[in-house]
Amino acid sequence: MNVRSTLPAIGAGAAALAIVGLTAIPASAHVTVTPNTTAAGAYAVLTFSLGHGCEGSPTTKLTIAMPEDIPAVTPTVNPGWTVEKVAEDLEEPIKDAHGNELTERIAEVVYTARTPLVDGFRDTVELQVQLPEKAGETLVFPVVQTCVEGETGWTETAADGQDPETLESPAPTVTITEASGEGHGGGAAEDAEDGDASASAADPDSSDGSEDSDSSGLAIGGLVAGVGGLALGGLALARSGKKA
C-alpha cells in the first residue's frame, strides 16, 4: 500500500492528536533499549527500538556495539532483517558462565533490513545476553543507524554530572540492579518457597485443615447414629407395650 494514499483518510481529530503529540517526538525519536530484566547475572532480552530514518531517509542497517563485559550474545531472528555477529579476538582467554574458555567475543551485532524501513514506521530487534555480576554498573550499547542516504550514530554518553536528556544522539544504556536469586530461575523458586512460608504463617491451622474436617465429620456421624439408635429403641418399646 502506498503510504501517501493513506494521508487523505486522516480525520481532523487524528490531526489534532498528532499536533498535541509533537512535544513527545524528540524523546521517542532516539534508538532505545528496553531490558526485560536488569538483575545482576540474569539472562536478559534487550529490545532495541527505532521509529524513524536519517532525516527522513529509510533505514537499511543497525550496527549494535556490545559492551566488553558481555562476551556472548544470542540475536533474535527478525523476518524483516538479516543478522550477523561480528567477533574479535580477546587479548586473554576468559571463561563463560558454564566454565567454557573463550578466545574471542562478539563485538558487534549487525541487522540489515531486507527492505529499507520507511521513516515514521517502527520496528524492533532483540538480543539475549547474560548480564554481568556487577550491580550498579551501566552498560552502554552504541548503535550506528545506516540509511539509504546518510547515517546517525547513537553513541553519545553523559559526562559526570551531565543530564542524559541533553544529549542529541544518546547511546542506549542498561543499568544493572541487585540480583533477585541464584542461578537460572533461582529467584522464582525462592519466591515460591517464600510464598508457601508466608501462607503458613498467616494461617497456622492451614496445614491441619483436612484433619479438623475429618474429625468434625466423624463427630457428626456419631451423633446421627446415636439419635437413630434412640429412635429405633423407642419404637421397639412402643410395640412391646401394645403386645402386652
PEJOKA-V88487 format. One record per run of one state. SS is the DSSP state (h for helix, s for strand, l for the rest). FROM is the first residue (numbers start at 1). TO is the last residue. If there is no record, write none. Layout:
# PEJOKA-V88487
ss=SS from=FROM to=TO
ss=SS from=FROM to=TO
This chain:
# PEJOKA-V88487
ss=l from=1 to=2
ss=h from=3 to=9
ss=l from=10 to=11
ss=h from=12 to=28
ss=l from=29 to=31
ss=s from=32 to=35
ss=l from=36 to=38
ss=s from=39 to=39
ss=l from=40 to=42
ss=s from=43 to=50
ss=l from=51 to=53
ss=s from=54 to=54
ss=l from=55 to=56
ss=s from=57 to=57
ss=l from=58 to=58
ss=s from=59 to=65
ss=l from=66 to=73
ss=s from=74 to=75
ss=l from=76 to=80
ss=s from=81 to=95
ss=l from=96 to=100
ss=s from=101 to=117
ss=l from=118 to=122
ss=s from=123 to=130
ss=l from=131 to=137
ss=s from=138 to=141
ss=l from=142 to=142
ss=s from=143 to=147
ss=l from=148 to=150
ss=s from=151 to=154
ss=l from=155 to=155
ss=s from=156 to=156
ss=l from=157 to=163
ss=h from=164 to=166
ss=l from=167 to=169
ss=s from=170 to=170
ss=l from=171 to=171
ss=s from=172 to=175
ss=l from=176 to=176
ss=s from=177 to=177
ss=l from=178 to=185
ss=h from=186 to=202
ss=l from=203 to=205
ss=h from=206 to=243
ss=l from=244 to=244
